Amino acid sequence: MVIRNIAARAEFSDSKMGKVQLAAGEHLYAGMNCFLPGQEHAAHVHPNQDKLYYVLAGTALAEAGGEVTEVSAGDLILAPAGVSHGLKNPGPQPLSVLVVFGPPPRR
């Protein structure tokens, strides 16, 4: 499977972080989180999932394991299972982040 130009699929919402599912398989999930300035995904933990964020566009404050770091397009954030992580868009530009984790969520 090839998914071209994923950044063009960004969906933003004035009320909350946008989420776009790109691919979901038996062992891996890929999606995109889309933040307008000021929006965030509060720090949280996945006890049984490894997760990575790849910044496609914009700037973020990334929290991983209690440490906050400013990141921008081209940066990768890793959050192994059990490690607290979150993102905030301090602005002024929209933020798009590729999200990959495994195993995928079970619904």
N, C-alpha and C positions, 0 to 999 in steps of 0.2 A: 504494500500500500504506500502510495506517495500522496502527501497532502501539501499542496503548493501554497506559498505565500500566507502562512498562518497569521501573520500580523494583520493582514487585511480583514481577517475574520473577527477582529476585536468588537465586542459589544459593551457599551458603557450605559450605566443607569444613574440618574440623578439621586436615587434613593439608596442604592447599595452597590457593592462591588459586583461587576458583571462576571459571569462564568460561561465559558464556551467549552463544550466537550469536543475534543478532536478525535480521540480514538480510545476505545476501551476493549481490552482483551482479558483473557483468563488470568494473566499474571502481571499486567502493566496497564496503567491509565495515563493518558495525556490530555491536558486541557489548557485553557488560558484563563487567567484572572485579569480583569480589566478595572482599573481604579481611576476615578476622576480625582483632581487635587483635594486633599483632605480625607479621602476615604481610606479605610484600613481593613485588614483581616487580623483581628486581635490574636495575640499569642495563644497558641493551643498545642496540644500534644496528640500524636497518633501512636498509641502504644505498640501497634503491630505493622506499621507501614513506614518504609523509607520514602523520603520525599526530596525532590530538588526543584528549585525555581531557577529559570534562566530569564534574565531581564531582556526583553525584546526592544522596548522603547520607554523612555522616561527615567526618572530617578526615584529610588525608594529608600526608606529606612528599614533595613532587614534585621529582625531579631532572631537569633539562633543560639540556643543554649544560654540565654540571659545576656548575650553580648549584642549591642546594636551597632550596625555598620551602614554607612551610606553606600549604596550600590547604584549602578547605571547600566545602560545597554551593553550587553556583552558579558556581564558578570553572572556568576553561578553561585547559588546558595544551597548548601546541603544540610538536610535535617534528618539524621538517622532516626529510626523508631525510638520513641521515648524521649526525644529532645524537643523542648519547647521552641516554637517558631511562629513568626508572623511578619506581616509587611504593612507599611504605611506609605502613602504617596504624599510627600510634603509639598508637591507642586513645583513649579506652576503648570507643568505639562501633564497630560494623561500618562498613565503607566500601564504597560501591557507586559505580562509575565507568563512564560510557558511554565506549566506545572506538570511534573511527571512523578508518579509514585506507584509503588508496588508493595504488596498486592493491591489491586484496585478496590474501590469501595464496594461493598456488598449491599444491595438494596432489596 
